[in-house]
Amino acid sequence: MSWKTLTLTLAAVLAMGFAAKPKSPPPKPAPAPAKSAPAKTAPAKPTAAAPGDFDARNPMSLVDLLNTAGGKAQISGKEQDSVLVTVTSTAADFSMQFAGCDSHGRACKVVLFDNMTDKAGPSFAQLNAFNQTSAMCRGYEDKTGRPHVVYSTLLFADDSKARLRQQFLAWTGCIGDFRTFLKDPNAYLAAAP
């Protein structure tokens, strides 16, 4: 794992606040009424998100997040249970594939980020060694011989914008590491722990 990737991983973990939170004491039970009737429990009502609430499982929420951050993201296609998004930005152009989505293209379970480069691909052994140095980024070569770097994350109903921003930071770290690797695979691998 490269030091940049390790540092980025640690920063993301710390920023996401995985520190233990103190628990508040349980509430004291209310005194029982003198004459109690059988208690009726109301059925739980499903809560719907208010319009405009962020939902990481909805590709449009991430499209909006990227567009407000200065990139240009748009839905480019939809297949059975997946939604494809293209992103252009000053940092890099990439795609996102949302998978495990419902029939409306929402409630997706995972997103895969993919950045393809025009540089010549490294050897299989070098690409394999890159994958062994990174905890989060994976490189591969497509059928045309073009190298790609990919990163994926699970999506949950309670994901916040802050968590997804951390995922985008991790993703851009992958792109940076892979570009550095492609410039000189031997030097990159020699410096890797």
DOLO-74999 format. One record per residue: x, y, z of N, C-alpha, C in turn; chain. Coordinates in steps of 0.02 Angstrom, whole numbers, plus 50000, padded with zeros to 5 digits. Each point is the difference from the previous one (the first is absolute). Layout:
{{X Y Z} {X Y Z} {X Y Z} "A"}
...
! end
This chain:
{{50043 49942 50000} {49957 50058 50000} {50045 50061 50000} "A"}
{{49986 50048 49957} {50041 50060 49998} {49985 50043 50060} "A"}
{{50049 50041 50018} {49991 50044 50058} {49945 50050 49987} "A"}
{{49994 50024 49938} {49946 50047 49984} {49932 49968 50012} "A"}
{{49992 49938 49977} {49936 49965 50007} {49987 49987 50074} "A"}
{{50051 49979 50037} {49992 49987 50071} {49980 50064 50037} "A"}
{{50033 50055 49984} {49984 50064 50032} {49929 50021 49983} "A"}
{{49981 49991 49937} {49933 50018 49978} {49948 49956 50036} "A"}
{{50015 49936 50008} {49955 49955 50034} {49991 50021 50073} "A"}
{{50055 50015 50033} {49996 50021 50070} {49963 50066 50007} "A"}
{{50011 50047 49954} {49965 50064 50004} {49926 49991 49990} "A"}
{{49981 49955 49954} {49930 49988 49987} {49967 49968 50062} "A"}
{{50035 49953 50031} {49972 49967 50059} {49991 50050 50056} "A"}
{{50050 50042 50011} {49995 50050 50054} {49946 50051 49985} "A"}
{{49995 50021 49937} {49950 50050 49982} {49930 49972 50006} "A"}
{{49992 49936 49991} {49933 49970 50005} {49979 49991 50072} "A"}
{{50045 50012 50047} {49982 50000 50070} {49987 49931 50028} "A"}
{{50047 49954 49990} {49991 49933 50026} {50018 49995 50074} "A"}
{{50015 50056 50032} {50016 49999 50071} {49938 49980 50039} "A"}
{{50011 49965 50055} {49943 49978 50040} {49963 50060 50028} "A"}
{{49935 49998 49997} {49959 50054 50025} {49972 49979 50068} "A"}
{{50000 50046 50048} {49974 49981 50065} {49925 49987 49996} "A"}
{{49979 49948 50035} {49929 49983 49999} {49965 50036 50057} "A"}
{{49940 50024 49985} {49962 50032 50053} {49963 49945 50039} "A"}
{{49988 50014 50065} {49966 49949 50040} {49930 49988 49974} "A"}
{{49974 49938 50007} {49933 49986 49975} {49948 50042 50038} "A"}
{{49946 50020 49964} {49950 50041 50034} {49965 49960 50055} "A"}
{{49980 50037 50052} {49965 49968 50056} {49930 49983 49978} "A"}
{{49975 49941 50019} {49932 49982 49980} {49950 50045 50035} "A"}
{{49946 50016 49963} {49947 50042 50028} {49962 49959 50052} "A"}
{{49975 50033 50053} {49962 49963 50050} {49937 49972 49969} "A"}
{{49982 49941 50021} {49940 49967 49973} {49938 50036 50026} "A"}
{{49949 50007 49958} {49938 50032 50022} {49966 49955 50052} "A"}
{{49959 50032 50042} {49966 49964 50053} {49957 49945 49971} "A"}
{{49962 50015 49950} {49957 49951 49968} {50022 49994 49928} "A"}
{{50033 49946 49983} {50027 49995 49932} {49955 49960 49955} "A"}
{{49990 50027 49942} {49963 49965 49947} {50052 49968 49955} "A"}
{{49981 49949 49962} {50049 49969 49955} {50027 50052 49952} "A"}
{{50065 50001 49995} {50032 50050 49956} {49993 49979 49928} "A"}
{{49983 50048 49958} {49996 49988 49928} {50061 50033 49968} "A"}
{{50035 49961 49959} {50058 50029 49966} {49979 50021 49930} "A"}
{{50017 50060 49983} {49984 50025 49934} {50049 49969 49950} "A"}
{{49975 49982 49941} {50046 49972 49951} {50051 50053 49979} "A"}
{{50061 49978 49990} {50053 50047 49980} {49987 50023 49929} "A"}
{{50003 50066 49990} {49991 50028 49934} {50067 50007 49967} "A"}
{{50005 49979 49936} {50064 50010 49966} {50011 50074 49991} "A"}
{{50061 50022 50012} {50015 50071 49992} {50028 50011 49930} "A"}
{{49972 50049 49967} {50024 50017 49933} {50047 50059 50007} "A"}
{{50052 50000 49961} {50047 50056 50001} {49966 50061 49971} "A"}
{{50012 50056 50031} {49972 50062 49975} {50031 50017 49933} "A"}
{{49963 50034 49956} {50028 50018 49936} {50065 50040 50010} "A"}
{{50049 49985 49960} {50064 50035 50005} {50049 49968 50048} "A"}
{{49978 49950 50040} {50047 49965 50045} {50050 49961 49958} "A"}
{{50060 49995 50026} {50053 49963 49966} {49990 49925 50010} "A"}
{{50003 49962 49946} {49996 49927 50003} {50055 49973 49955} "A"}
{{50053 49975 50030} {50058 49975 49963} {49982 49943 49954} "A"}
{{49944 49965 50014} {49980 49943 49958} {49965 50023 49936} "A"}
{{49985 50064 49995} {49969 50028 49940} {50054 50033 49958} "A"}
{{50015 49975 49940} {50053 50030 49959} {49993 50075 49991} "A"}
{{49939 50026 49998} {49991 50072 49990} {50028 50040 50059} "A"}
{{49999 49972 50060} {50029 50035 50058} {50075 50009 49991} "A"}
{{50034 49949 49974} {50072 50006 49989} {50015 50044 49940} "A"}
{{49957 49998 49949} {50008 50044 49942} {49996 50072 50024} "A"}
{{49949 50016 50041} {49993 50068 50027} {50060 50020 50042} "A"}
{{50023 49954 50042} {50058 50014 50044} {50061 50017 49958} "A"}
{{50013 49961 49947} {50058 50013 49957} {49991 50065 49961} "A"}
{{49940 50014 49977} {49988 50061 49962} {50009 50062 50043} "A"}
{{49981 49997 50064} {50010 50057 50044} {50073 50007 50021} "A"}
{{50039 49947 49993} {50071 50003 50018} {50044 50022 49941} "A"}
{{49970 50018 49944} {50039 50025 49944} {50009 49951 49943} "A"}
{{49979 49938 50008} {50005 49952 49946} {49937 50004 49957} "A"}
{{49999 49959 49948} {49940 49995 49959} {49984 49926 49996} "A"}
{{49945 49981 50033} {49979 49930 50001} {49932 49994 49969} "A"}
{{49990 49946 49963} {49934 49988 49971} {49989 49926 49990} "A"}
{{49937 49980 50005} {49982 49930 49988} {50006 49987 49926} "A"}
{{50038 49948 49983} {50012 49985 49929} {49966 49936 49977} "A"}
{{49972 49963 50046} {49966 49938 49980} {49971 49964 50059} "A"}
{{49955 49954 49984} {49968 49960 50051} {49991 49930 49972} "A"}
{{50019 49950 50038} {49991 49931 49981} {49961 49967 50056} "A"}
{{49982 49939 49992} {49957 49963 50047} {50001 50028 50071} "A"}
{{50052 49986 50037} {50003 50023 50070} {50059 50047 50011} "A"}
{{50022 50034 49947} {50057 50046 50008} {49987 50066 49964} "A"}
{{50034 50051 50025} {49997 50067 49971} {50071 50022 49987} "A"}
{{50013 50026 49940} {50067 50022 49982} {50002 50077 50001} "A"}
{{50054 50027 50029} {50009 50072 50005} {50069 50018 49973} "A"}
{{50004 50053 49959} {50066 50024 49977} {50015 50065 50037} "A"}
{{50063 50009 50016} {50022 50059 50037} {50060 50030 49965} "A"}
{{49997 50065 49990} {50058 50037 49975} {50017 50053 50051} "A"}
{{50065 50007 50014} {50022 50051 50048} {50071 50020 49981} "A"}
{{50025 50051 50033} {50069 50021 49986} {50050 49948 50025} "A"}
{{49982 49963 50051} {50045 49949 50027} {50004 49938 49955} "A"}
{{49943 49975 49978} {49998 49939 49960} {49930 49988 49974} "A"}
{{49997 49965 49944} {49936 49976 49975} {49994 49928 50022} "A"}
{{49940 49981 50021} {49990 49931 50023} {49927 49982 49993} "A"}
{{49985 49937 50014} {49931 49977 49998} {49982 49970 50068} "A"}
{{49936 49999 50013} {49974 49967 50060} {49946 49952 49976} "A"}
{{50003 49938 50024} {49947 49951 49985} {49967 49982 50066} "A"}
{{49937 50018 50006} {49960 49982 50058} {49969 49932 49985} "A"}
{{50002 49954 50048} {49974 49933 49988} {49954 49979 50057} "A"}
{{49959 49950 49985} {49952 49976 50050} {49944 50049 50011} "A"}
{{49982 50038 49949} {49949 50052 50005} {49931 49971 49990} "A"}
{{49949 50035 50024} {49931 49978 49989} {49979 50018 49928} "A"}
{{49938 49985 49982} {49977 50011 49932} {49997 50074 49981} "A"}
{{50002 50045 50049} {50000 50072 49986} {50071 50029 49998} "A"}
{{50051 49957 50006} {50069 50023 50000} {50019 50034 50065} "A"}
{{49968 49980 50055} {50016 50028 50067} {50013 49941 50047} "A"}
{{50011 50017 50063} {50014 49949 50052} {50057 49954 49978} "A"}
{{50051 50029 49967} {50057 49961 49977} {50042 49977 50060} "A"}
{{50032 49944 49992} {50037 49970 50056} {50075 50014 49998} "A"}
{{50026 50017 49942} {50073 50009 49993} {50013 50047 49941} "A"}
{{50057 50035 50004} {50023 50039 49943} {50073 49983 49986} "A"}
{{50015 49993 49935} {50067 49985 49977} {50025 50060 49961} "A"}
{{50057 50028 50021} {50032 50055 49965} {50052 49970 49953} "A"}
{{50006 50029 49940} {50047 49973 49950} {50032 50058 49962} "A"}
{{50067 49999 49997} {50037 50050 49962} {50045 49963 49951} "A"}
{{49991 50015 49936} {50040 49969 49947} {50053 50051 49978} "A"}
{{50059 49976 49988} {50054 50044 49977} {50019 49983 49928} "A"}
{{50033 50048 49968} {50024 49989 49932} {50073 49977 49998} "A"}
{{50030 49995 50058} {50070 49979 50003} {50006 49926 49984} "A"}
{{50059 49981 49979} {50013 49929 49986} {49994 49961 50066} "A"}
{{49974 49941 49994} {49990 49959 50059} {50065 49972 50026} "A"}
{{50004 49991 50066} {50059 49967 50029} {49996 49925 49986} "A"}
{{50052 49965 50019} {49999 49927 49992} {49950 49971 50050} "A"}
{{49981 49938 49988} {49954 49966 50046} {50031 49996 50070} "A"}
{{50064 49984 50004} {50033 49994 50065} {50001 50067 50036} "A"}
{{50012 50055 49964} {49999 50066 50031} {49930 50018 50024} "A"}
{{49950 49987 49959} {49931 50015 50019} {49979 49959 50062} "A"}
{{50020 49938 50001} {49986 49957 50057} {50035 50026 50063} "A"}
{{50061 50023 49992} {50037 50027 50057} {49967 50065 50025} "A"}
{{49976 50042 49954} {49964 50061 50021} {49940 49980 50043} "A"}
{{49962 49951 49978} {49941 49979 50038} {50018 49974 50070} "A"}
{{50059 49972 50006} {50022 49975 50065} {50024 50056 50046} "A"}
{{50015 50059 49972} {50024 50056 50042} {49943 50045 50024} "A"}
{{49941 49992 49973} {49945 50046 50017} {49944 49963 50037} "A"}
{{49976 50030 50053} {49945 49971 50038} {49932 50014 49967} "A"}
{{49997 50054 49960} {49935 50020 49974} {49995 50003 49924} "A"}
{{50054 50013 49966} {49999 50010 49927} {50018 49935 49964} "A"}
{{49968 49988 49944} {50016 49942 49959} {50010 50022 49928} "A"}
{{50052 49974 49970} {50014 50013 49930} {49985 49939 49958} "A"}
{{49980 50011 49939} {49991 49945 49953} {50010 50026 49929} "A"}
{{50007 49955 49954} {50008 50017 49930} {49939 49974 49962} "A"}
{{49967 50044 49961} {49941 49977 49963} {50020 49962 49937} "A"}
{{49951 49979 49961} {50013 49957 49942} {50041 50036 49947} "A"}
{{49999 50067 50000} {50040 50037 49951} {50070 50016 50026} "A"}
{{50016 49979 50060} {50066 50011 50028} {50007 50066 50038} "A"}
{{49945 50035 50011} {50002 50064 50036} {49994 49988 50075} "A"}
{{50044 50031 50039} {49997 49990 50072} {49944 50041 50033} "A"}
{{49969 49972 50050} {49947 50032 50039} {50019 49994 50074} "A"}
{{49976 50048 50040} {50002 49993 50072} {49928 50004 50023} "A"}
{{49982 49957 50048} {49931 49997 50024} {50000 50002 50076} "A"}
{{49942 50021 50026} {49988 50005 50072} {49925 49991 50009} "A"}
{{49979 49965 50052} {49929 49993 50011} {49983 50008 50073} "A"}
{{49937 50016 50013} {49977 50006 50069} {49927 49979 50004} "A"}
{{49982 49970 50056} {49931 49983 50014} {49962 50064 50016} "A"}
{{49936 50001 49985} {49957 50058 50013} {49946 49980 50050} "A"}
{{49988 50044 50049} {49950 49987 50052} {49951 50058 50005} "A"}
{{49941 49985 50025} {49947 50051 50006} {50022 50058 50045} "A"}
{{50042 49987 50049} {50019 50054 50046} {50068 50032 49982} "A"}
{{50025 49988 49939} {50062 50033 49979} {49989 50075 49996} "A"}
{{50047 50037 50025} {49996 50073 49998} {50042 50028 49942} "A"}
{{49990 50064 49986} {50041 50033 49950} {50073 49997 50021} "A"}
{{50013 50008 50065} {50069 49999 50025} {50033 49933 49986} "A"}
{{49964 49945 50010} {50029 49934 49985} {50015 49992 49926} "A"}
{{49955 50024 49958} {50011 49994 49928} {50056 50045 49977} "A"}
{{50008 50058 50031} {50057 50043 49984} {50065 49964 50016} "A"}
{{50001 49963 50056} {50060 49961 50018} {50012 49946 49948} "A"}
{{49947 49969 49975} {50008 49949 49948} {50029 50031 49936} "A"}
{{49977 50061 49983} {50028 50034 49941} {50074 50018 50011} "A"}
{{50018 50019 50061} {50071 50013 50015} {50041 49937 49992} "A"}
{{49975 49945 50026} {50035 49936 49992} {50007 49983 49926} "A"}
{{49947 50011 49962} {50000 49985 49929} {50051 50043 49963} "A"}
{{50002 50065 50014} {50049 50043 49966} {50071 49981 50021} "A"}
{{50008 49976 50062} {50065 49974 50021} {50021 49940 49958} "A"}
{{49951 49957 49984} {50015 49942 49957} {50023 50023 49931} "A"}
{{49965 50049 49972} {50019 50025 49934} {50071 50028 50002} "A"}
{{50016 50039 50052} {50067 50029 50006} {50053 49947 50007} "A"}
{{49989 49950 50043} {50048 49946 50009} {50011 49962 49935} "A"}
{{49945 49986 49965} {50006 49961 49938} {50038 50039 49946} "A"}
{{49988 50065 49996} {50037 50041 49951} {50074 50000 50016} "A"}
{{50017 50006 50064} {50070 49998 50021} {50030 49932 49982} "A"}
{{49963 49947 50012} {50022 49933 49983} {50013 49993 49925} "A"}
{{49954 50026 49959} {50007 49992 49928} {50059 50040 49971} "A"}
{{50018 50055 50033} {50057 50040 49976} {50064 49959 50002} "A"}
{{50010 49962 50054} {50060 49959 50007} {49984 49942 50047} "A"}
{{49971 49945 49972} {49979 49944 50043} {50057 49973 50044} "A"}
{{50060 49995 49972} {50056 49971 50038} {50018 50044 50060} "A"}
{{50003 50065 49990} {50017 50045 50055} {49945 50001 50052} "A"}
{{49938 49999 49978} {49943 50000 50047} {50003 49937 50043} "A"}
{{50009 49944 49969} {50001 49936 50036} {50061 49993 50045} "A"}
{{50056 50029 49979} {50061 49997 50042} {49990 50041 50064} "A"}
{{49960 50052 49997} {49989 50043 50059} {49943 49975 50043} "A"}
{{49960 49953 49975} {49943 49974 50037} {50024 49955 50056} "A"}
{{49964 50002 50058} {50021 49957 50056} {49986 49927 49986} "A"}
! end
